[in-house]
């Protein structure tokens, strides 16, 4: 969907070693499973979380969600509706948001992508 590499920032944190990981994007993105405030809707951060789940696993799951959205469980209803009803309009809006809010990959040197879907 995106023509040039870009960097989208995500923050993950825990209150304690036994609490589930919370995560949100600091970069505004247009995605069905990310609220307009950046909250991420993915089961691994909520009901499927376990204490032994590593950070790498959580990041891979989030990366996979970005690649393969689940519009049926949308936090951003507009993005979910567009993805299901008019993919071209969805992709256009997502590209616009990326061009406005995401940093170029050059500015994100030192960050690496984790895992494969």
C-alpha positions in Angstrom: 0.0 0.0 0.0 2.9 2.4 0.7 5.3 3.5 -2.0 8.2 4.5 0.2 9.5 3.2 3.6 8.1 5.1 6.6 8.4 4.8 10.3 5.4 4.5 12.6 6.1 4.7 16.4 4.4 2.3 18.8 4.9 2.4 22.6 4.4 -0.7 24.8 4.4 -0.8 28.6 3.4 -2.8 31.7 2.5 -1.6 35.2 4.1 -4.7 36.6 5.7 -8.0 35.5 2.4 -9.8 35.9 0.1 -7.3 34.2 -0.7 -7.4 30.5 1.2 -5.2 28.1 -0.6 -2.0 27.0 0.2 -0.4 23.7 -0.6 2.5 21.6 0.7 4.3 18.5 2.2 7.8 18.9 2.0 8.2 15.2 -1.5 8.9 13.8 -2.5 6.1 11.4 -5.7 5.2 9.6 -6.3 1.6 10.5 -9.5 -0.3 11.6 -7.8 -1.8 14.7 -6.2 1.4 15.9 -8.3 4.1 17.5 -8.0 7.8 16.5 -6.1 8.2 19.9 -3.7 5.4 19.0 -5.0 2.6 21.2 -4.4 -0.8 19.6 -7.1 -3.5 19.4 -5.4 -6.9 19.4 -6.1 -9.9 21.6 -2.5 -10.4 22.6 -2.7 -7.1 24.5 -5.8 -8.1 26.3 -7.5 -11.5 26.7 -4.8 -13.7 25.1 -1.9 -12.2 27.0 0.2 -14.4 29.3 3.0 -13.6 31.7 5.6 -15.5 29.7 4.8 -13.6 26.4 7.9 -11.8 25.3 8.0 -8.3 23.8 9.2 -9.7 20.5 6.0 -11.8 20.2 3.8 -8.8 21.0 5.5 -6.6 18.4 5.2 -9.4 15.7 1.5 -9.7 16.4 1.1 -5.9 16.1 3.1 -5.9 12.9 0.9 -8.7 11.5 -2.2 -6.7 12.4 -0.9 -3.7 10.5 -0.4 -5.9 7.4 -3.7 -7.8 7.8 -6.4 -5.7 9.5 -9.4 -7.2 11.1 -12.2 -4.7 10.3 -14.9 -6.8 12.0 -13.4 -5.7 15.3 -12.7 -2.1 14.5 -11.8 0.6 17.0 -11.8 3.1 14.1 -15.3 2.4 12.6 -14.7 4.7 9.6 -11.5 2.8 8.7 -13.2 -0.6 9.2 -16.2 0.4 7.1 -14.1 1.8 4.3 -11.8 -1.2 4.2 -14.9 -3.5 3.8 -16.9 -1.3 1.4 -14.4 0.7 -0.7 -10.8 -0.6 -0.5 -9.4 2.1 -2.8 -10.9 4.9 -0.6 -9.4 3.2 2.5 -6.0 2.8 0.9 -6.0 6.4 -0.3 -6.9 7.7 3.1 -4.3 5.5 4.8 -1.6 6.7 2.4 -2.6 10.3 3.0 -2.3 9.8 6.8 1.1 8.1 6.4 2.4 10.9 4.2 1.3 13.5 6.8 2.2 11.8 10.1 4.8 9.1 9.6 8.5 9.9 9.5 10.7 8.8 6.6 12.6 5.6 7.2 15.9 7.5 7.1 14.9 9.4 10.3 14.2 6.1 12.0 17.6 4.6 11.5 18.5 2.1 14.3 15.0 0.7 14.5 14.4 -2.7 13.0 11.3 -4.6 12.0 10.7 -7.7 14.1 9.7 -11.1 12.8 7.5 -12.2 9.9 3.8 -12.8 9.6 
